[in-house]
Amino acid sequence: MPLNLHHLRVFAAVAEQGGFSRAAATLHLSQPAVSKAVRELERQVGITLIDRSARTPRLTEGGEALYARARELFGVERVAEDELRGIRGLERGTLRVGASTTIATYLLPAILGRFHAAHPQVALRVASANTRSIARRLLEGRLDIALVEGPVRHARLEPRAWRDDELVVIAPPMHPLARKRRVRAAALAAEPFIVRERGSGTRTVVERALAARGLAPRQAMQLGSTEVIKQAVAAGLGLAIVSRAAAADQLALGRIALVRVVDLTIERTFLQLRLRGRGTSAAASAFERMLVSAPPGARR
């Protein structure tokens, strides 16, 4: 028997909002109506989807599985809506751009400014998160443009090279390694490093590059922002490996310094992710044209 999509949508809202009352407010329904819809869906699928025994309702194992599929289903629905809106062109609408944190902080603002100047009638919604989160949002149909800095493998995603980037080792200005003209990579093994959280594209690239040289530097702390990492390095809490573009401002101010590692080069390619089989709206196409018109030397 086909699932009742109204009941499924109500169930997904309960899962997303973390409770029946919040879901009711979001859907503009009464709480009894929301509870009834979820019960009907449970009766239809033959299993309990939500554990109501705790103060806060929780998804059962079956509920988690169904919720994952519901997100995909409604993501496809959003894609269809977006494609139909795209037919109307650039006269109105919304462009949803997602980028991993280094790109969002240091590269994206100038492109957003150019796009807004050219198409002021298109509303921009920008999300910044780590690579894993941006990929997931694109898969769920919540983004039109997705730019990431780490490797992504998924059958439904098509990665396209966008820009090259170099990662550099930074240290407090008076650190002994920063004062040397030449440093070997082996010297990094004894140093405490400040790293990004798991799921960060930068962390993935760095760990792979160091592992290839048999290096596993000591981890001093984990922080969720490159900006915070730079401040921590400037405060003398450890070394870090970050994008050269991200380090430029604090290097210019003399608050951090480069460690010149002569036998370690870490390069990566920033990627644009495309959803296979998905059409591109007029707004997204216009934004993509701006992505490839980067200044000389910045593109691959």
Secondary structure, 3 states (H helix, E strand, C coil): CCCCHHHHHHHHHHHHHCCHHHHHHHHCCCHHHHHHHHHHHHHHHCCCCEECCCCCCEECHHHHHHHHHHHHHHHHHHHHHHHHHHHCCCCCCEEEEEEEHHHHHHCHHHHHHHHHHHCCCCEEEEEEECHHHHHHHHHCCCCCEEEECCCCCCCCEEEEEEEEEEEEEEECCCCCCCCCCCECHHHHHHCEEEECCCCCHHHHHHHHHHHHCCCCCEEEEECCCHHHHHHHHHCCCCEEEEEHHHHHHHHHHCCCEEECECCCCEEEEEEEEEECCCCCCHHHHHHHHHHHCCCCCCEC
